[in-house]
């Protein structure tokens, strides 16, 4: 992560890359080629990612023979001038040591690179992107202004689309999912810093989301079943208009009921048993509607399909009266039309 940044919120001080480096405001020529060029890059490097690695790769390849020193600020300094980090300073130091582009890690690096620091480490050039960084210490307007004045600054390019801030934002955005994942892996709510109420809320929300997805599919099954049986052949209406309107209203009522179940409006206990209720309702409805369909086909002289086999577990289907249809009512309604 960046030490300090007041230009783009998703860009950070030590996340930069690019195919080439530019000499921004420099006047010094490359040092004697008889020894490696000592290049310095600094930053926070929290949640070390490929943006960091590519920045260090670019610095390492600045010259044919480069010795790359990487400075990493301590927790105390970072928390004072920037804010809390995810990783401790020891973890950040160790992450840098495992990057193949790094030759040496400078622990407890200064916030502002001074002439004394440059002389102490025999630094030839300091690398970073060219945009100015405000100096949180109050020593100047740009933390690299001394380096640029000395002609020892080398510009690098940034990696777009990745930063420590972006990674943290992803975790925050999907917080509940990561909490559930860690609970499933054996972490306790105390280890995750959750109260009992908060844990129950997250689990309940996840359960309702799963229930909502299942019910949405089942709700479509009911609505599709009704639509497919509204007409036969080339769209010829076989149901009286009042019956057809009633079925449409019934389907809309089912959708509304499911929505209220999922939202919890009908109570927690009802929501817990809603999945079984809707599944049973669909089975009963389809059995009854199958008999209703056969009666309609017989009334209009259409060939009847074979009755659907019912499982013994389902028991007997409800009579046609459950749908509000009286015996002979269908034939009379069709004949009247």
C-alpha positions, 0 to 999 in steps of 0.5 A: 500500500501507499505511504501517502496518496491524495490523487487516486484512491485506488492507486497506492505508493508501492503498486506500480509497473510498466514496460519501461521506466522514464527518467523524470527530472533527472540529470545524473548519468548512469553510474560506473558500470564496473559495479551494480547500480544501487536502486532503492524502492520503498513502500508499505507492501501490505497484502503483498500482491502481483502489483507490488511484484511487478513494480519491483521487477521494473525497478530491478530491470532499470539497469543491466546490473542492478542491486535492488534495495527495498525499504518497508516502513514499520507499523508505528510509522505507518499507523501514524501517517497512513493508517492501520495495516492488515499485515504486521511489519514482520509479515511485510518484511518477510513477504519482500524477502521472498520476492525474487527481484529483491536483493535487500530489505531495509527494515523500518525505512524512513517516511521521507528519503533524505540525503543522509539516508541516500548516503548511508546506503550508497543509493544511486537512484530512487524509483517510483511513479512521477505523480507527487505525494503529499508529505504527511510529516510536514517536511515538504509538499512531495516526499520525493522532492529532495530525490528529484532535486538531486537528480536521482529519481527514476519514474516507473509506471503503475499496474492498473486494476490491482491495489491493496485498497481494492483487495480490502474492498473486495473482502468488505463487499463480500464480508458475510460470505467470508464469515460463513466460509471461515465458520464452516472451516472451524473458526469460532465466532469469537475468533472472527470477532462476532457477537452471537446475534451477529452470527445468527443474523449472517447465518439467517441471511444466507439461509434466506438467500438459498431459500429465495433461489429455490423458491424462485425456481419453484414459483416459475414451475407453478406459473409455467404450469398454469400458462401451458394449460391455458390453451390447446392447439393453436391458442384456442381458449378452452377455459371460461374467461372468469376461470382463466382470470381466477387462475392468473390471479391465483398464480400471482398470489402464489408469487406474492406469498413466496416473496413474503415468505422469503422476506420474513414478513410471515414470521420466522417459523413459517419461513423455516418450513416454507421450502417444504410447504411450497414443494408439497403445494406444487405436487398437490397442485399438479396432481389436481390440475392434471385431473382438471385438464383431463376433464376439460379435454373430455368436455371439448372432445380432445384426446386425453393424455395418460394419467400421471403416475402418482407415488405411493408416498404422495397419497391421493390427490385432492378432488376437483372441488379443491380447485373450486370446480363442481362436477359437470361445471366444466362441460356446462361452461364450455357448452355455454360458450 
